[in-house]
Amino acid sequence: MDISIDSETRSAVELVRSIGREYLRPLGIEADRSNRPIPADHPFYTMVARSGYMQQGLGGDGAKRARGHAEDHKSAGASPMDGGSEGVKPTGTRAARGSSAVRNVLVAEEGSYWDRGAMVSLPGPGLGGPPVQRMGTPEQRERFLAPFRQREHPVWAAFAMTEPGAGSDVARIATRAVRDGDEWVLTGQKMYSSNSPRAEWVVVFATTDPALGRAGHRAFVVERGTPGFEILRVEHKMGLRAYETATFALDACRVPDGNLLGGDEYYEGSARRGFEGAMSAFNATRPVVAAMAVGIARCALDLAVEVVRDDYPVQGLSRRRRALERLAVARQGVEVARLLCLRAAWMMDNGEPNALAASMAKQYAPPAALAAVEAAAAVLGEAGVLQGSLVEKLARDVKAMDIVEGTQQIQRRVIARHVIGALGTSTEQSSTEQ
Ligand SMILES: Cc1cc2nc3c(=O)[nH]c(=O)nc-3n(C[C@H](O)[C@H](O)[C@H](O)COP(=O)(O)OP(=O)(O)OC[C@H]3O[C@@H](n4cnc5c(N)ncnc54)[C@H](O)[C@@H]3O)c2cc1C
C-alpha cells in the first residue's frame, strides 16, 4: 500500500479542520444540549456551500471523477501495487488518478474529530452519492450531482435502504416498485434515513417483487416534492443530534423512468444487479463510517492526554503510568483502525476489489473507538461521566458507528464468507453480505 495525498485532499482536510474548531464542535454541542438538529437555514451551511465543500467534501466531484457507472468502473484502471513503504505520503503524485476514497476517509475522520453529528449534517450528497456514482448513467450522475457543484446555496441528498422489517437483512426490503407506463410507483416505508427531511433527492431501494429476493432490487432517485413522499417523524437519538434521521412514507409515489438508477440496462447484466449496486456502495461508505469512529476516538484520546499531561501528578507515578498505559493500548487500536480504513479506501481508488477490506475496517474501527472513548472517560474520572462533558457526548455519539452501514456481527459474517470462499467452501448468504 502506497498512499499519496494529493493537493485536493490536503485542501479538503484543511477546510474541514478550519471549520471544525470554529463551527462543527460548537454547533454539535449546541444541538446535543438542545436536542435539536442544526436548522437547514443556518447561515453556517451557506458559508460551507460558498467555500466549495459540497464539491470537495464527502462524495463530491472528485469521487464522481474517480468512480462511476459499471463500465467506468471496469475501465477505472487497476493500477499495480506500488510496493514500497506503508504509510501516508504528502505528495501530489496520485492526483491525476484521483484519490477520492482516501480523501473521503480523511475528510470524514477530520470532521468527526470536531463533531460527527455536525459533520454528517453538512450539505453534500452524503450517503446518496455513492449509489448515484456507482449505479447511475452518465446523464443521471450529471443531473443529480451537478447541484453540488454550485456554490450559492446548500443542498443535501440522502440514502434510504432500512425499513421497519429490513435492517441488517436488506434482502428483505418490502418497499414495492411497480412499473406503470413510463413511470414507477413506489409504495412502502423507510426508516433511519439521515438528512432525508432536507434532501433535494433520496436514493430509495425498492423491490419489484419481494419473492425474487435480491433479484428484485432496484434503486430510484426520489426528488423533493414528489407527491406521496412524506416525512413521518424525525427520531430522537441518544447522540449525533446535529442531523435529522427520519422515517418517511412512499404512498404511491410516482417517479419517472429516468430516475431508475442505471436504467433498465443496468439490471439486465445480472439477476442481482440492484443488490450488488447497493453492496458496492457499501464498499465506499463502510470505510468512511469506520473513519468517523476513528475521528471520534482521536478527539477523546486528545482530551485524556491533555488531562494526564496537565493534571496528573508527576510524583507518585503509578496513577499516571496506569493512565498512560491504558491510553497507549487504546491509541494503538485506533491507529490500526485508521490503517484499515485507509487500506480499504486505497484499494477502491486503485480499482481493487475492497469488500473484504471495507468490512474489516467497519468491523474493527467502532469497537476500537468505543474502547478509546471508554479509556478516555476512565482517565478523566468523574469529569468523564458528568452529563454535558464532551467525553460523555462522544460516548453517546460513537455507539451509532457500530450500527450504521452494517453492524459488527454483519461485518464478521462478511469476513467469514470471504475466508470460507478463499477455502473454496460455499455457505449460505444472508443480510448485507457480498
Ligand atoms: C444514526 C443512524 C443513522 C442511520 N442512517 C441511515 C441512512 O441514512 N439510511 C439507511 O438506509 N439506514 C440508516 N440507518 C439504519 C442502519 O443502517 C440500521 O440500523 C442497521 O443496518 C441495523 O439494522 P437494524 O437497526 O434494523 O437492526 P437489526 O438488523 O434488527 O439487528 C439487530 C441486532 O441483531 C444483529 N443481527 C442481525 N442479523 C444478524 C445475523 N444474521 N447474524 C448475527 N447478528 C445479526 C445485529 O448485528 C444487531 O446487533 C441509520 C441508523 C442509525 C442508528
The ligand as an SDF file (V2000), in Angstrom:
LIG
                    3D

 53 58  0  0  0  0  0  0  0  0999 V2000
  -27.7770    7.1820   13.4880 C   0  0  0  0  0  0  0  0  0  0  0  0
  -28.2390    6.2540   12.4130 C   0  0  0  0  0  0  0  0  0  0  0  0
  -28.2750    6.6950   11.0990 C   0  0  0  0  0  0  0  0  0  0  0  0
  -28.7160    5.8320   10.0740 C   0  0  0  0  0  0  0  0  0  0  0  0
  -28.7700    6.3090    8.7930 N   0  0  0  0  0  0  0  0  0  0  0  0
  -29.2750    5.5060    7.8240 C   0  0  0  0  0  0  0  0  0  0  0  0
  -29.4600    6.0170    6.4950 C   0  0  0  0  0  0  0  0  0  0  0  0
  -29.1280    7.1690    6.1890 O   0  0  0  0  0  0  0  0  0  0  0  0
  -30.0500    5.2070    5.5700 N   0  0  0  0  0  0  0  0  0  0  0  0
  -30.4230    3.9280    5.8780 C   0  0  0  0  0  0  0  0  0  0  0  0
  -30.9350    3.2240    4.9860 O   0  0  0  0  0  0  0  0  0  0  0  0
  -30.2620    3.4180    7.1250 N   0  0  0  0  0  0  0  0  0  0  0  0
  -29.7010    4.1740    8.0990 C   0  0  0  0  0  0  0  0  0  0  0  0
  -29.5510    3.6780    9.3730 N   0  0  0  0  0  0  0  0  0  0  0  0
  -30.0130    2.3290    9.6750 C   0  0  0  0  0  0  0  0  0  0  0  0
  -28.8960    1.3180    9.9060 C   0  0  0  0  0  0  0  0  0  0  0  0
  -28.2390    1.0240    8.6950 O   0  0  0  0  0  0  0  0  0  0  0  0
  -29.5420    0.0760   10.5360 C   0  0  0  0  0  0  0  0  0  0  0  0
  -29.9150    0.4550   11.8450 O   0  0  0  0  0  0  0  0  0  0  0  0
  -28.6090   -1.1020   10.5720 C   0  0  0  0  0  0  0  0  0  0  0  0
  -28.4840   -1.6360    9.2840 O   0  0  0  0  0  0  0  0  0  0  0  0
  -29.1000   -2.2050   11.5150 C   0  0  0  0  0  0  0  0  0  0  0  0
  -30.4290   -2.5220   11.2450 O   0  0  0  0  0  0  0  0  0  0  0  0
  -31.4990   -2.6240   12.4320 P   0  0  0  0  0  0  0  0  0  0  0  0
  -31.3840   -1.3920   13.2420 O   0  0  0  0  0  0  0  0  0  0  0  0
  -32.8040   -2.9650   11.8250 O   0  0  0  0  0  0  0  0  0  0  0  0
  -31.0100   -3.8240   13.3390 O   0  0  0  0  0  0  0  0  0  0  0  0
  -31.2820   -5.4040   13.0830 P   0  0  0  0  0  0  0  0  0  0  0  0
  -30.9400   -5.7860   11.6900 O   0  0  0  0  0  0  0  0  0  0  0  0
  -32.6390   -5.7280   13.5680 O   0  0  0  0  0  0  0  0  0  0  0  0
  -30.1990   -6.0150   14.0580 O   0  0  0  0  0  0  0  0  0  0  0  0
  -30.3460   -6.0590   15.4760 C   0  0  0  0  0  0  0  0  0  0  0  0
  -29.1630   -6.8200   16.0570 C   0  0  0  0  0  0  0  0  0  0  0  0
  -29.1270   -8.1670   15.5200 O   0  0  0  0  0  0  0  0  0  0  0  0
  -27.8640   -8.4260   14.9310 C   0  0  0  0  0  0  0  0  0  0  0  0
  -28.0370   -9.2650   13.7490 N   0  0  0  0  0  0  0  0  0  0  0  0
  -28.9140   -9.0710   12.7280 C   0  0  0  0  0  0  0  0  0  0  0  0
  -28.7840  -10.0520   11.8070 N   0  0  0  0  0  0  0  0  0  0  0  0
  -27.7800  -10.8720   12.2390 C   0  0  0  0  0  0  0  0  0  0  0  0
  -27.1490  -12.0550   11.7360 C   0  0  0  0  0  0  0  0  0  0  0  0
  -27.5160  -12.5820   10.5720 N   0  0  0  0  0  0  0  0  0  0  0  0
  -26.1630  -12.6090   12.4670 N   0  0  0  0  0  0  0  0  0  0  0  0
  -25.7620  -12.0850   13.6450 C   0  0  0  0  0  0  0  0  0  0  0  0
  -26.3240  -10.9690   14.1870 N   0  0  0  0  0  0  0  0  0  0  0  0
  -27.3040  -10.3740   13.4960 C   0  0  0  0  0  0  0  0  0  0  0  0
  -27.3190   -7.0610   14.5390 C   0  0  0  0  0  0  0  0  0  0  0  0
  -25.9210   -7.0740   14.4640 O   0  0  0  0  0  0  0  0  0  0  0  0
  -27.8220   -6.1910   15.6740 C   0  0  0  0  0  0  0  0  0  0  0  0
  -26.9460   -6.2970   16.7690 O   0  0  0  0  0  0  0  0  0  0  0  0
  -29.1040    4.5030   10.3990 C   0  0  0  0  0  0  0  0  0  0  0  0
  -29.0510    4.0630   11.7310 C   0  0  0  0  0  0  0  0  0  0  0  0
  -28.6130    4.9070   12.7200 C   0  0  0  0  0  0  0  0  0  0  0  0
  -28.5720    4.3980   14.1380 C   0  0  0  0  0  0  0  0  0  0  0  0
  1  2  1  0
  2  3  1  0
  2 52  2  0
  3  4  2  0
  4  5  1  0
  4 50  1  0
  5  6  2  0
  6  7  1  0
  6 13  1  0
  7  8  2  0
  7  9  1  0
  9 10  1  0
 10 11  2  0
 10 12  1  0
 12 13  2  0
 13 14  1  0
 14 15  1  0
 14 50  1  0
 15 16  1  0
 16 17  1  0
 16 18  1  0
 18 19  1  0
 18 20  1  0
 20 21  1  0
 20 22  1  0
 22 23  1  0
 23 24  1  0
 24 25  2  0
 24 26  1  0
 24 27  1  0
 27 28  1  0
 28 29  2  0
 28 30  1  0
 28 31  1  0
 31 32  1  0
 32 33  1  0
 33 34  1  0
 33 48  1  0
 34 35  1  0
 35 36  1  0
 35 46  1  0
 36 37  1  0
 36 45  1  0
 37 38  2  0
 38 39  1  0
 39 40  1  0
 39 45  2  0
 40 41  1  0
 40 42  2  0
 42 43  1  0
 43 44  2  0
 44 45  1  0
 46 47  1  0
 46 48  1  0
 48 49  1  0
 50 51  2  0
 51 52  1  0
 52 53  1  0
M  END
$$$$
